[in-house]
């Protein structure tokens, strides 16, 4: 058994323990208003971080390229309350146009 199998089994055991401990948390802790507010904001923070990292980095360097235009168009479409498919398509098309122009 090499180190990769040990790491895989260890990660699986840790994931199981984490899931099990999550199920054993008392319901009254989870229904607290502060916990509810934090749980509502966690996906927003994670998605914002993902968009930032994917838009402004390339491996380990900061970059400014066509993805910034796509992000700006997506933000503008969201501010104009466009439907989600329109936001995604407009961001992709604008980013592709700028990519092909430069």
N, C-alpha and C positions, 0 to 999 in steps of 0.2 A: 504494500500500500504506500503510494508516494504522497508527497505533500499536497498535491492538488485534490486528491480524494479526501484527505483529512480536512482541508479547507472547505470542500463542498459539504461534507457531513456536518462540520461545525456550523457552517452558515445555515444549513437546514434545521439543525437543532436550535439555533438562536432564533430563527424565524418562527419556529413552532412555539418556543417559550414566549416570544413577544406577543404572538397572536393569543396564546392561552392566557397570558396576564391581562390582555385587553378585554377578554371576555369575563374575567373575574373582578373587574372594577365595579364597585357598587353603583347602582342606577342613580342614586341621589347625587353622586359626584358628577355624573355626566349630564344631569338635568339642571345643574347650576347655571344661572344666566351668563356668568363670565366665561365659562367653558363653552357654552353655546355660541357666544360672540366670537371667541377665538377659533372655534371649529369652522365657523362661516368664513373667516378671513384667510385661513391657511391655504385653500386652493387658489385664491387670488394671488397671494404672495408667491406661491410656487410657480404659477403660470407666468407671472410677471418676471420672475428671475429666469425662467427658461427662455422667454422671448428675448430678454436682454442679452443673455449669453449667446443665443443663437444668432442674434442680429449684429452684434458688435465684436465678435471674436472669431478668429480662425486658428484653431489649435491653442497656441499660447500667446497670440498677439492680438492687439486691438486693430480693427479694420474699419474703414468707411468705404462701403461699396453700394451696389444696387439694392441690397437688402434694406438699407435705411430708407430708400424711396418707397419700397413696398410697405414697410412699417408705418411710414408717414401717411400713406394712402389708406392703410387699414384703420389707423387712428381717426383720420378724417371721416371715413365711412361710418365708423362706430359713433362718432359725435353727431353725424347726420341721421343716426338711428336706422341705418341700412340693415337689411336681413343678413344673417351670418354668411350664407353662400355668396352674396354679393361682396361682402367684406373680403372674403378669402380670394375670390376670383379677381377682384379689382387689384388687390395687393400683388397677386401672382403675375397678372398681366403687366402692371406698371413696372414691377421688378424685372420682368423679362425684356420689356422694351428698353429700359435703361441698360440692361446687360448687353443687349445686341447693339445699342448705339455706341457704347464705349468699349 
